[in-house]
Amino acid sequence: MENDTTDNGRIALACLDLTSLNDNDDAAAIDALCAKAQGPAGPPAALCVWPRFVAQARTVLPASIRVAAVANFPDGALDTARALRETQAILDAGGDEVDLVLPWRALAAGDAAGPAALVAAVRAACIGKTLKLIIESGELRTPERIRQACGIGLDAGVDFLKTSTGKTATGATPEAARLMLETIAGHARRDAVGFKASGGVRTMADAAVYIALVRELLGEPALTPKRLRFGASGLLANIEAVLLPQARAGKPSEPGDY
């Protein structure tokens, strides 16, 4: 059990997008986040921040830690010009990854063409960069809509399907994750697309559920930062408590995650 827990801790850390997307974030908060990313347990896969903090994070962090930022966030408007403008700002500032919100309200209302066109436009604008599509699975509600949202992303060439913004009532759930992973597994691009759990992933017990699902549906080779990510702010302390003996009696996890 200890070995399983430790192995899951190592996977979770390597695949962690350490995140801060608070309305009151400032330069000091991003400096603190960058410091956490260079802690004793080892580096996460990436930091995820607002576009206005990309340049700051990229300057502070080593090249081995990627910088991600959000576009069309958190509302997921059907506004291609805005999504492209925010994506370009991320790229111009040195960002490595874009976390794009699907226009899920439009999709839920029956418009698939508009959201598909927006995602395709953003994909074309950031060729060579990692693009994660946030489908807001908790708001789409039905399996049919979740699969449809995943299909839009897969067909457009996104690199990851991501559960949620963390800004709605329902974040990641194992049920939605299974649907998303099954859709990836059944697609022609199955070996080129990853999964990101975000919203409510606060503990290693939470992370272990998604690690097991990815192992089951995409296979052991998918348990790497190229195919699995966790979007969270509070998970790092829980990971450190698993990986660092001196941290096991330490402070509890911080609240909040994305």
N, C-alpha and C positions, 0 to 999 in steps of 0.2 A: 504493500500500500504506500509506504514511504517512497519507494522508487517511482511508482506511478505518479504520485503527487509531485515529486521533484522533476520528473520528466515533463509533466504538464506545465509546471512552473517555467521551465526553460523554454518550452514552445510558446507559452503565452507572452513571455518577455520578448522573445525574438520577433513575435508577430504583433506586438503592441503598437498602436498609434496613440501615443500619449497626447491627450487632447485638452485644449482649453478654448471654449467657445462661449464664454460668459459675456453678457452685455457690457459689463464694467471692466473687461480686460484692458490692461494698459501695459506700457513697456516694462514696468517692474514685474508684472505677473508673467510676462513672456520670458524675462530673464530667469525668474524662479523656475519656470517650466523647463527651460533649457538646462538649468543646473540639475534638476531631477533626472533628466534624460542621460546624464553623465554620472550616475550614481554607482555604488559599489557592486551591484548585482550584474551590471552590464548594460549595454544600450538597447533601447527599443528599436523597432523598425523605422519609426517616423514620429515626428511631431505634427499635430493637426491644429491649425490656428485660423483666425480670420485673415483674409488676404492682406490687410494693412500691416500685419506683423511678419509676413514672409521674409522680407529683406533682413529684418532684425534677427530672426531665428537662423536664417541661412548664414549670416555673418558669425554668429556665436557658435554654432554647432559644427562638429567635424563632418566631413563629406560622407562618412559612413552612415550617418543618421539623416534620413530623407526628411524633407519639409513638404507637408501637404497643407492645402487650404480649401475652404469650401466656396462653392459657387451656386447661385440661385438658392441660397440658404437663408433661413430655414423653410420659407414658405413654399418653394417649388412653383413659382409663377410660370405661366405659359408666356414667357418673354425671352425670345431667343437673343435679342440684342443685348439685354442685360446679362444673360448667362455668358455670352461671348465676351462681353466687356470685362466681367469679373474673372473669367478664365484667362484672358490676356494679361490682366493685372498680375495674376499669380505667376504666370510664365515670365513676365518682364522683371519681376522681383526675384527670380531665381528659384521658384518653386519646382519641385520634382513631381508632385502628384496633385490631382484635382478631385475633390469629392463633390460631385454634382447632384443636386436634388432633382429627381424626375418631377415633371408637372403632374403629380399624382391626383390632384383634384380634377383636372381635365380628363385624365384617364378614367377616374371613377365615374365621371359624368358621361362617359361613352366616347370620348374623343381620343383615339389612339394615334391618329396621324400627326396631330400637333406635337404631342410629347416625343414621338419618334423622330420628327424633323429636328426638334431642339437637340436631342441627344446626338443625332448624327452630325449636326453642325458643330457641336462642342468637340466631338471625337475628331473631326477633321481639323479643328483649330489647335489640337494638342497632340498631334502625332508624335510618337516617341516618348511621351510622358504617360505616367500611370493615371488612368481615369477610372474612378470608382463611382458607380451609380447608386444613389440612395433612393430606394423605392418607397420608403415609408410604409412598410408592410402592415403595421398595426392599424393604419387608416384605410388601407385597401380592403381589408377585412376578409374577402372571400378568396378561396384557393384559386378560382379562375382569374381574378384580377391580379393576384400576386404572380401567377405564372405568366400572365400577359405582360406585366411590367418587366419581369425578368427577360422575357423574349425580346422586348424592345431593346434592352441593353445588350443582350447577347448578339442580336442581329446587327447592332450598330458598331460592335467591336470594342465594348468596354472591357476593362481588365478585371474589375471586381464588381460584384453585386453586394450592396450594403443594405442592412435591414432598415435603418432608421436615422433620423436626425438627432434623436434624444430630446427633442423639444415638444413631443406630443405625448399623449397619455400612455400609449403602449409602445414600448421599444422592441428590442429583440425578444423573440420567443422561440423555443425549440420547435414548435409546430410550423411557424413561418420559415425558420431556417431549413427544416427538412424539405419543404416545398421548393425553396430557392435552390438548395443543393441538388435535389432531384431534377430540376429544370436544367441546371448546369450540366449534370451528368448525362442527360439525354440529348444535349445539343452537339452539333458538329464541332464546336470550339471547346469542348469540355476540358481538354487538357491545357487550355490557355487562359482560363478564367478562374478567379478566386472568389472567396466569400469573406465578407466583413460583418461581424456582429457588433452592433452599437446600440446603446440605450438599455440600461439595466444590467450591464455586465460589470459587477462590482467585486466579486470574490473569485478565488480559484475554483470553487465549486461551480460557479456560473460558467467560467471559462471551460472547465472540463467537459461540460455538456456539449459545447460546440466543437471542441477538439474531437470528441467521440463521434459526433455526427459527420464531421469532415472526413475522419478516418474511414467511417463506414461507407460513405457515399462517393467520395472522390479518391480515397486510398491514402496510404501512408505518405507517398511522395508529395501530397498536397499540404502537408503540415510544415510549411515553410513560409517566410514572409512574402514570397511571390504568389502564394495561393490562399493564405489565411491572414486575416487581421482582426484585431479587437480595438474598437474605438472606446477609450475610457480615460478618465482622469484619476479615479480612486483605486483602480485595480493594481497600480504599481506597488503600493504599500503592501498589499496582500501577497503579491508575487515575491517581494523582498522577504516577507516573513517566512515564506516557504524555502527560498534559496539561501538566505543568509541566517545562520544559526543565531547570531547576535540580535537579529531583528525579530525573532519569534516572540520575544516578550516585550516588543516595542509598541509603538502607538497604533491605534486602529486606522483602517482605511479612511481616506477623506470622502466626504459625500459628493455625489454628482458624477455623471459620466455621459458620454455622447456617442 
